[in-house]
């Protein structure tokens, strides 16, 4: 296996990681912005107010996109196994 093939596998792994984690990160960002806006408008400066809605929203998102996450990671693993079997 050459260095270029190793870099291709690593690059594909990083892209898979980004694709799998992006929906949860975007939901967390959106919930955080909405709660920050709510806190700014009402002048409620409670630090713990952000955590529970974010955790719940990310958990619900993870449950909804779990099939997509599994399929994406299985596809990446199949590509890696095919490269191992073929030898590069």
Residue pairs with C-beta under 8 A, 6 or more apart in sequence:
1 87
1 88
2 88
5 83
5 88
9 80
9 83
12 76
12 79
13 76
16 72
16 73
16 75
16 76
19 72
20 69
20 72
20 73
23 61
23 65
23 68
24 58
24 61
24 62
24 65
27 57
27 58
27 61
28 54
28 57
28 58
30 57
31 53
31 54
31 57
31 58
32 50
32 54
35 49
35 50
35 53
35 54
36 50
38 44
39 45
39 46
39 49
62 69
